[in-house]
């Protein structure tokens, strides 16, 4: 993850699969095809792009906060 790059939350599709992910600004355009995992040769279609971006320096903290925000039931 590049720290000085802006990321946009995007809705992605591939076949019948749907996914939401943060995409670098250079790929976050409706109609683009993006590779989520580098080297996977598995491309997703960008269906929608949020109108707000997140600076890469804050994205990791945002993702960690989202993962840890709900208590575990185990």
C-alpha positions as CSV (number, residue, x, y, z in Angstrom):
1,X,0.0,0.0,0.0
2,X,1.5,3.3,-1.1
3,X,1.2,5.9,1.7
4,X,0.8,9.0,-0.4
5,X,-1.8,7.6,-2.8
6,X,-5.5,8.3,-2.5
7,X,-7.9,5.3,-2.4
8,X,-11.6,5.2,-3.2
9,X,-14.1,2.7,-1.9
10,X,-15.5,0.8,-5.0
11,X,-18.1,-1.8,-5.7
12,X,-16.6,-4.6,-7.8
13,X,-18.1,-7.5,-9.7
14,X,-16.8,-10.7,-11.4
15,X,-19.3,-13.1,-12.8
16,X,-21.9,-13.5,-10.1
17,X,-19.5,-12.3,-7.4
18,X,-19.7,-8.9,-5.7
19,X,-17.2,-7.2,-3.5
20,X,-16.4,-3.8,-2.0
21,X,-12.8,-2.7,-1.8
22,X,-10.5,0.3,-1.6
23,X,-8.9,0.9,-4.9
24,X,-6.0,3.2,-5.8
25,X,-7.1,6.4,-7.5
26,X,-5.6,5.4,-10.9
27,X,-7.9,2.4,-11.1
28,X,-11.0,3.8,-9.4
29,X,-13.0,4.6,-12.5
30,X,-16.3,2.9,-13.5
31,X,-15.7,0.4,-16.2
32,X,-12.1,-0.3,-15.4
33,X,-10.9,-3.8,-14.7
34,X,-8.7,-4.2,-11.6
35,X,-6.6,-6.9,-10.0
36,X,-7.3,-7.1,-6.3
37,X,-4.4,-9.4,-5.4
38,X,-1.2,-8.7,-7.3
39,X,-0.3,-11.6,-9.6
40,X,-3.6,-13.4,-9.3
41,X,-4.6,-12.8,-12.9
42,X,-8.1,-12.4,-11.6
43,X,-9.7,-9.1,-12.7
44,X,-12.8,-7.4,-11.3
45,X,-15.0,-4.9,-13.0
46,X,-15.4,-1.5,-11.2
47,X,-19.1,-0.9,-11.0
48,X,-19.3,2.2,-8.8
49,X,-16.8,4.6,-7.1
50,X,-17.5,6.6,-3.9
51,X,-17.1,10.4,-4.2
52,X,-14.8,10.6,-1.2
53,X,-11.2,9.4,-1.0
54,X,-8.9,8.2,1.8
55,X,-5.2,9.0,1.9
56,X,-3.2,5.8,1.9
57,X,-1.5,6.8,5.2
58,X,-4.8,6.5,7.0
59,X,-6.3,3.5,5.1
60,X,-4.6,0.8,7.2
61,X,-5.8,2.4,10.4
62,X,-9.3,2.7,9.0
63,X,-9.3,-1.0,8.0
64,X,-8.0,-2.1,11.4
65,X,-10.6,0.0,13.1
66,X,-13.4,-1.6,11.1
67,X,-12.2,-5.1,11.8
68,X,-11.9,-4.5,15.5
69,X,-15.1,-2.5,16.0
70,X,-17.4,-5.4,16.8
71,X,-16.9,-7.7,19.8
72,X,-16.1,-11.3,19.1
73,X,-18.7,-13.9,20.2
74,X,-16.2,-16.6,20.6
